[in-house]
Amino acid sequence: SLVVFDGYAYSGPSNITVVATTTQDAATAVVNEVVETINDIDATSLKNENMKNSLTNKLMAVLELIDQGFYEEALDKLVNDIQRKTNGCVEKGQPDRNDWITSCVEQAQVYPLIEEAIDLLSAY
C-alpha cells in the first residue's frame, strides 16, 4: 500500500498485489487450459470421437512429466506429438492429414496455448 503526501494533503492508498510464479507453475496452468479448451471442442471438429480423450490423455502425460521435473521430455511430447496434431491451419492454412482437430476455428483456440506451453518449457 502506498500513500503520498505532497506537503498539503495525503492521497488515498494505492494497493498492489504481487504474485510470483515459477515457470513450472505457468506451464502447468497453460497445459491445464489446453485440456479445458480441448474438452470444450465440439466432437464434429475432431477427426473422430476418440480424439478428445486421446489428446487429453497426452496432455495429462505432459502434466505428469512437468510435475516430476522432466521438462525436456514434456517439451518433446508437446513439440513432436501434440503440436503436430493441431498445426495444419497455422502451417498450411487448412487442417492436414495429421491433424486430430479438423476445424481451423478450433485449432486457433488450441494451437496458441500449445505454443505458449512450449515457450515456457523451452526456458528450462
C-alpha positions, -999 to 999 in steps of 0.1 A, spaced: 0 0 0 13 35 -9 1 68 4 17 100 -9 19 134 10 26 165 -11 30 188 19 -7 197 19 -27 165 18 -24 128 18 -35 108 -12 -57 78 -9 -39 45 -6 -29 26 -37 -27 -11 -33 -9 -37 -54 -6 -74 -51 25 -92 -65 23 -129 -71 54 -148 -81 50 -179 -101 76 -204 -113 79 -214 -149 67 -249 -138 35 -234 -124 30 -213 -155 35 -242 -178 11 -264 -158 -15 -237 -159 -13 -233 -197 -14 -271 -203 -44 -273 -180 -60 -245 -201 -53 -266 -232 -71 -296 -216 -101 -274 -208 -102 -259 -243 -100 -294 -260 -127 -307 -237 -149 -278 -249 -144 -286 -286 -175 -300 -303 -169 -336 -314 -177 -327 -350 -144 -307 -351 -123 -338 -344 -111 -365 -367 -131 -390 -347 -148 -391 -313 -118 -407 -296 -95 -378 -303 -107 -357 -274 -98 -384 -249 -66 -392 -266 -54 -356 -267 -65 -351 -231 -45 -382 -221 -14 -370 -239 -17 -336 -222 -21 -353 -188 11 -372 -195 28 -338 -202 15 -325 -169 29 -356 -151 63 -350 -167 63 -314 -157 53 -324 -121 82 -348 -120 106 -322 -133 111 -339 -166 108 -306 -186 128 -318 -217 106 -348 -220 74 -328 -216 87 -303 -242 95 -332 -266 59 -346 -262 44 -312 -269 65 -305 -299 68 -339 -315 34 -353 -307 7 -329 -296 16 -299 -317 18 -319 -349 -19 -329 -344 -30 -293 -342 -9 -273 -366 -22 -277 -401 -42 -245 -402 -12 -224 -390 13 -241 -413 -8 -248 -444 -40 -227 -440 -62 -258 -435 -62 -289 -414 -37 -315 -427 -39 -353 -426 -21 -354 -393 -44 -331 -375 -68 -345 -349 -86 -312 -347 -102 -307 -381 -115 -272 -377 -93 -241 -381 -116 -222 -357 -109 -248 -330 -72 -251 -339 -70 -213 -334 -80 -218 -298 -57 -247 -290 -26 -241 -310 -15 -207 -294 -18 -223 -260 4 -252 -270 29 -227 -284 28 -208 -251 35 -240 -231 63 -249 -255 78 -214 -250 76 -218 -212 92 -252 -212 119 -241 -236 132 -218 -209 145 -249 -189 
